[in-house]
């Protein structure tokens, strides 16, 4: 695609978005309101560019393909979760709700145009093939993820138990992609991870997921700490992506008696502030929390709430950066637009979608260790992040 056509597609997509907005709020308001004069002018620009594409481009373009591609790209410039679904895609999306079928065990988002792996579920088909967070998925069954919305990527990764899906995966520090075929399976959620450190004084907990039942498990375990001689807590939220933000709030509330947990706001979305409920508070034991680039959504909310309220030492790597509310808007032709209408922010006011969560104490695998893992598929035995957290906790008074 030459530069003229790329620029034409961009302006075309911009005009099409304005047209969609006009259909939502009424074209008359766009023409009449002085605040929308710029948007109306873009519709005129779109019309002129469209004429030039149809009459002067080197070949007669397939305008359906151009429009669909432009809308995909346009929505992606907003955020990874905002998507345009063509009529065919939207039908498939409705017929195959995400999370209802067998999976390969990866949580995905989009970065730089392609699908990227945020985290890998332990024991899943993807883990057995040494998939890792940060790997990019170039294609799914031959379809480039650059041309697919995140919603469709998630749909295509799922299917009937025993069915296969072929992924072309780009791994860090490897020039050529690996083509790997995975067999989908119904995921088995790992149990709550629990280890005793420092003569059982430190209770290590790894949720893996943040479902309501998993948060209940953590609450029960915290309530029985004293019986087992535990006086400090190490909460490992690395590679935790599953769970909605309400469970992240509940998790943080177990350690916070008061204070703001998070806020939710948007252009036309009433601002909501979530505060700790003293009745749900469980323990004030010294606390350290581990995060990494695979920490997303509800886990980010919990980590930020605990850090901003000075309740925990946050250790590890910058989190992925996710957390919003999406709205599906059906269009007259059977297509749909998925728009992020509100985003979550930490108590300090940082939006997860824009700034993610950065730990005060940075720790993680060295580049050499990551390179070794990429080559062998085996993670290094020593865990620098965990070791640093244990060192910090051991120095704290119970």
Secondary structure, 3 states (H helix, E strand, C coil): CCHHHHHHHHHHHHHHHHHHHHHHHCHHHHHHCHHHHHHHHHHHHHHHHHHHHHHHCCCCCCHHHHHHHHHHHHHHCCCCCCEEECHHHHHHHHHCCCCCCEECCEEEEEECCEEEEEEECCCCHHHHCCCCCCCEEEEECCEEHHHCCHHHHHHHHCECCCCEEEEEEECCCCCCCEEEEEECECCCCCCCEEEEECCCCEEEEECCCCCHHHHHHHHHHHHCCHHHCCCEEEEECCCCCCCCHHHHHHHHHCCCCCCEEEEEECCCCCCEEEECCHHHCCCCCEEEEEECCCCCCHHHHHHHHHHHCCCCEEEECCCCCCCEEEEEEECCCCCEEEEEEEEEECCCCCEHHHHCCCCCEECCCCHHHHHHHHHHCCCCCCCHHHHHHHHHHHCCCC
